[in-house]
C-alpha cells in the first residue's frame, strides 16, 4: 500500500463545497484560484475534469484493493464527505455529479454501508 493513497483520501475528506481538487501531483491539493480564472489554471496545468476524475477513480480503486490495511476503511468513509462537497462544486454538470454519486455508491458498497 502506498502512503500517498491515505494522504490523498485525507485531502479529499477536507474538501468544502466549491473548492477544486488538483490531482496533477502525486499528492492531491485543494486549489484556490484567486487571481486567474479557473479555466486558465486548468489549461495551464494540463488538467481537465475528465483527467482529474480519472485520477480520483484510480485512487479509490487502489484504496478499495487495500481496504484490509489498517484504517483504510475509515479513510474511505471519511473521504465520502469530500466527494459530497465535490457534488456541490459541480452541481451544474450532471454528468460529473452522476459520476461522483456512482463512485460514492461503490465506496459505500465496498465498506459495507447502506447506500
Backbone as a ProteinNet text record, in pm:
[ID]
protein_1_A
[PRIMARY]
XXXXXXXXXXXXXXXXXXXXXXXXXXXXXXXXXXXXXXXXXXXXXXXXXXXXXXXXXXXXXXXXXXXXXXXXXXXXXXXXXXXXXXXXXXXXXXXXXXXXXXXXXXXXXXXXXXX
[TERTIARY]
84.5	0	88.7	44.8	117.5	63.2	152.6	109.6	39.9	72.7	5.7	-144.6	-184.8	-327.6	-399.3	-343.5	-405.5	-403.4	-291.7	-281.9	-385.3	-397.8	-493.3	-637.8	-668.2	-801.9	-828.4	-726.8	-741.9	-761.7	-690.8	-708.8	-851.9	-901.2	-1038.5	-1137.8	-1112.7	-1206.3	-1214.5	-1113.5	-1112	-1181.5	-1220.6	-1282.8	-1412.9	-1432	-1556.2	-1625.8	-1757.5	-1826	-1758.2	-1748.5	-1693.2	-1540.8	-1476	-1330.3	-1296.1	-1184.3	-1141	-1024.9	-1017.5	-913.5	-813.3	-687.3	-580.7	-518.3	-525	-475.3	-350.3	-288	-173.9	-48.6	-27	91.3	57.5	159.1	131.6	47.1	64.1	-19.2	-119.8	-248.2	-353.7	-346.8	-398.9	-404.6	-542.1	-584.9	-706.1	-663.5	-717.6	-676.6	-774.7	-717.9	-798.3	-750.4	-831.1	-795.4	-834.2	-735.3	-763.3	-755	-654.1	-629.2	-662	-643.7	-666.7	-793.2	-863.5	-983	-947.1	-1038.9	-1013.9	-983.4	-1055.9	-1034.7	-890.6	-835	-698.2	-598.9	-623	-533	-536.5	-655.3	-666.7	-591.9	-610.4	-541	-389.9	-344	-200.8	-144.7	-220.7	-178.4	-189.3	-263.6	-285	-385.5	-479.2	-578.1	-717	-806.9	-947	-1030.2	-1160.3	-1245.9	-1230.9	-1221.6	-1208.7	-1080.7	-968.4	-841.4	-837	-888.4	-889.4	-977.3	-1095.4	-1182.6	-1119.4	-1047.2	-977.3	-876.9	-803.3	-705.5	-775.6	-888.8	-966.3	-1016.9	-1067	-1115.1	-1002.7	-884.7	-769	-732.9	-740.2	-712.5	-806.4	-936.4	-1033.3	-1019.7	-984.6	-961.3	-846.6	-740.6	-626.4	-666	-738.8	-779.5	-870.3	-962.4	-1053.4	-978.2	-881	-799	-724.3	-694.1	-617.7	-703.6	-832.8	-922.8	-898.4	-820.6	-788.1	-671.9	-606.1	-496.4	-552.7	-474.5	-523.3	-576.4	-695.2	-762.7	-806.6	-786.2	-823.4	-973.6	-1053.2	-1198.8	-1240.3	-1177.8	-1206.8	-1176.8	-1062	-1025.9	-1121.6	-1162.6	-1260.6	-1391.5	-1439.1	-1565	-1554.5	-1444.8	-1427.8	-1418.8	-1361.9	-1344.7	-1476	-1577.3	-1707.1	-1761.4	-1733.2	-1776.3	-1721.3	-1595.2	-1534.3	-1594.1	-1626.8	-1691.7	-1829.7	-1899.4	-2029	-2009.8	-1900.6	-1869.1	-1841.1	-1771.1	-1744.3	-1873.6	-1971.7	-2101.1	-2159.8	-2146.8	-2195.9	-2114.9	-1984.2	-1896.3	-1938	-1973.3	-2006.2	-2155.6	-2236.4	-2380.6	-2444.3	-2383.7	-2440.8	-2395.8	-2307.8	-2258.7	-2316.6	-2428.7	-2499.8	-2417.3	-2333.3	-2251	-2149.1	-2082.2	-1983.7	-2051.6	-2166.6	-2240.2	-2277.7	-2324.5	-2362	-2240.1	-2125.8	-2003.6	-1963.3	-1972.9	-1938.4	-2036.2	-2165.8	-2266.1	-2240.5	-2206.3	-2177	-2054.4	-1952.9	-1832.9	-1866.9	-1946.6	-1986.1	-2063.8	-2155.8	-2230.9	-2137	-2038.8	-1941.9	-1859.9	-1815.2	-1737.6	-1821	-1942.8	-2029.7	-2057	-2074.1	-2094.8	-1970.4	-1853.8	-1728.9	-1696.9	-1738.1	-1706.9	-1823.8	-1929.9	-2040.7	-2137.7	-2155.8	-2253.8	-2376.6	-2489.5	-2612	-2595.8	-2649	-2642.1	-2767.9
-118.3	0	124.2	222.8	347.8	449.7	514.7	614.8	731.6	757.1	864.6	840.4	715.1	682.7	737.7	713.5	763	915.3	974.1	1120.7	1180.2	1125.6	1179.6	1162.1	1051.7	1034.7	1139.6	1169.2	1272.7	1410.2	1438.2	1567.2	1577.2	1471.5	1472.9	1493.6	1432.3	1446.2	1590	1671.5	1812.1	1907.1	1857.9	1945.2	2005.5	2131.4	2202.5	2231.4	2255.7	2289.4	2406.7	2394.6	2495.1	2505.2	2415	2405.7	2305.5	2329.6	2244.5	2157.1	2041.1	1945	1937.5	1956.7	1942.9	1805.6	1723.5	1586.2	1563.7	1670.2	1656.7	1600.6	1630.7	1582.8	1451	1377.5	1253.7	1276.8	1392.7	1428.5	1534.3	1503.4	1595.3	1723.6	1830.5	1960.1	2021.6	2097.8	2176.6	2310	2341.2	2463.1	2575.5	2691.4	2811.4	2910	2928.4	3018.5	3159.6	3239.4	3372.7	3480.5	3473.6	3584	3549.5	3425.6	3383.1	3298.8	3303.7	3220	3071.9	2994.1	2851.7	2783.6	2818.1	2754.1	2774.1	2891.9	2920.2	2835.7	2826.2	2746.4	2599.1	2547.2	2407.5	2387.1	2483.2	2475.7	2477.4	2567.2	2580.6	2453.5	2395	2271.8	2149.5	2162.8	2048.7	1950.4	2000.3	1910.6	1941.1	1849.2	1864.7	1788.8	1809.6	1732.9	1584.4	1550.9	1410.1	1348.4	1415.5	1360.3	1359.8	1465.5	1470.8	1360.6	1339.8	1234.9	1097.7	1080.5	953.7	924.9	1027.5	1007.7	982	1047.1	1020.5	876.9	834.5	696.8	596.7	623.8	536.6	530.4	645.4	649.7	556.3	565.6	482.7	335.2	305.5	165.3	107.9	185.8	142.1	126	222.6	217.3	97.1	70.6	-42.1	-174.6	-182.2	-304.4	-329.7	-222.4	-232.8	-207.1	-232.3	-197.9	-281.1	-387.3	-465.4	-404.6	-305.1	-237.8	-159.1	-140.8	-68.9	69.5	99.7	228.8	265.8	180.1	216.4	236.7	150.7	166	297.5	333.1	460.2	577.3	575.2	683	688.1	573.1	570	634.6	596.4	653.5	804.1	849.3	992.5	1072.3	1013.1	1085.1	1107.2	1028	1044.8	1185.9	1243	1379.9	1477.3	1462.6	1548.6	1526.7	1401.3	1374.4	1439.6	1440.8	1510.2	1659.8	1716.5	1856.9	1879.4	1785.8	1797.4	1795.7	1719.7	1719.9	1861.5	1930.9	2068.6	2159.5	2138.8	2218.8	2207.2	2086.8	2061.5	2043	2105.7	2083.7	2115.2	2199	2230.9	2133.9	2042.1	1942.4	1806.5	1771.5	1649.9	1523.4	1520.6	1402.4	1383.4	1491.6	1481.9	1444.4	1503.6	1469.1	1321.6	1271.5	1129.9	1039.5	1080	1000.9	997.8	1112.3	1118.4	1033.7	1044.4	965	815.2	775.1	633.9	588.4	673.8	641.1	628.2	719.9	714.4	585.9	548.9	424.8	304	304.9	194.2	187.1	301.3	304.8	250.4	298.8	254.4	104.3	53.9	-90.5	-168.1	-118.2	-186.8	-184.2	-78.2	-69.2	-114.9	-162.4	-221.3	-122.6	-7.7	89.9	85.2	124.7	137.2	250.7	232.1	337.1	419.6
0	0	0	-69.4	-82.3	18.5	91.5	189.3	119.6	-7.5	-81.4	-92.7	-96.3	-103.5	19.1	136.1	259.9	264	226.8	227.3	132.8	13	-83.4	-37.8	29.1	85.8	193.4	272.9	375.7	313.5	205.2	136.5	84.1	21.6	-29.9	83.4	197.7	310.2	360.8	330.3	375	277.5	161.5	61.7	113.8	84.1	113.2	-19.5	-16.8	-141.5	-212.6	-343.2	-434.5	-430.2	-359.2	-367.9	-477.1	-543.3	-653.3	-607.5	-667.1	-633.3	-747.2	-715.8	-814.5	-794.8	-897.8	-888.4	-972.5	-1020.2	-1112.1	-1044.7	-920.2	-848.6	-777.5	-735	-660.9	-535.5	-472.8	-358.2	-402.6	-385.9	-427	-344.9	-403.7	-335.8	-355.9	-257.9	-273.1	-330.5	-447.3	-517.2	-488.8	-473	-457.2	-562.8	-664.9	-773.6	-731.9	-701.9	-650.5	-756.5	-841.6	-934.2	-1078.5	-1113.9	-1250.9	-1258.7	-1370.3	-1384.8	-1377.3	-1323.9	-1307.1	-1439.9	-1545.7	-1675.6	-1723.1	-1695.4	-1737.1	-1657.1	-1527.8	-1442.6	-1482.1	-1512.1	-1556.3	-1687.9	-1779.5	-1908.1	-1886.2	-1803.2	-1775.4	-1711.4	-1619	-1551.9	-1643.1	-1752.1	-1840.8	-1785.5	-1707.4	-1647.5	-1702.5	-1677.7	-1715.1	-1613.1	-1615.4	-1524.6	-1551.7	-1678.2	-1716.5	-1659.7	-1678.7	-1630.1	-1477.1	-1415	-1268.9	-1210.5	-1270.9	-1219.3	-1240.6	-1349	-1372	-1261.9	-1219.5	-1111.1	-977.4	-954.6	-832.5	-835.2	-948.1	-962.5	-937.3	-991.8	-969	-820.5	-753.2	-609.5	-534.1	-564.3	-492.9	-528.9	-651.6	-689	-606.3	-590.3	-509.9	-362.9	-310.8	-170.1	-144	-234.7	-217	-227.7	-317.8	-326.4	-195.1	-122.9	1.7	125.5	115.8	227	352.6	342.9	462.3	541.4	483.6	554.1	672.8	777.7	896.4	860.9	907.3	895.5	754.2	655.5	518.7	505.5	566.1	558.3	624	734.2	799.7	706.2	639.8	547.5	428.2	380.3	271.5	314.9	431.9	482.8	502.1	559.9	585.3	455.4	352.9	226.8	152.6	183.9	117.6	141	255.8	286	181.8	146.9	46.7	-91.3	-122.9	-251.4	-257.2	-144.2	-139.6	-163.6	-114	-140.3	-288.7	-351.2	-494.5	-575.6	-529.5	-598.1	-598.7	-488.4	-480	-573.1	-575.9	-661.5	-807.5	-849.8	-990.2	-1012.4	-929.6	-934.2	-1069.6	-1150.4	-1281.1	-1390.8	-1357.9	-1453.6	-1414.1	-1476.9	-1436	-1456.4	-1557.4	-1581.3	-1469.7	-1431.8	-1323.8	-1193	-1164.7	-1042.1	-1043.6	-1156.6	-1166.2	-1146	-1198.9	-1180.5	-1033.5	-966.1	-823.9	-743.1	-771.8	-700	-717.9	-838.8	-865.4	-787.3	-780.6	-703.6	-554.9	-502.4	-360.9	-332.4	-420.9	-403	-401.2	-488.8	-494.6	-365.7	-317.8	-192.6	-78.5	-67.1	42.9	34.2	-84.9	-102.2	-56.5	-93.4	-60.2	88.1	158.7	302	388.1	323	397.1	456.9	392.9	438.6	349.5	407.5	328.4	229.6	111	7.9	12.8
[MASK]
+++++++++++++++++++++++++++++++++++++++++++++++++++++++++++++++++++++++++++++++++++++++++++++++++++++++++++++++++++

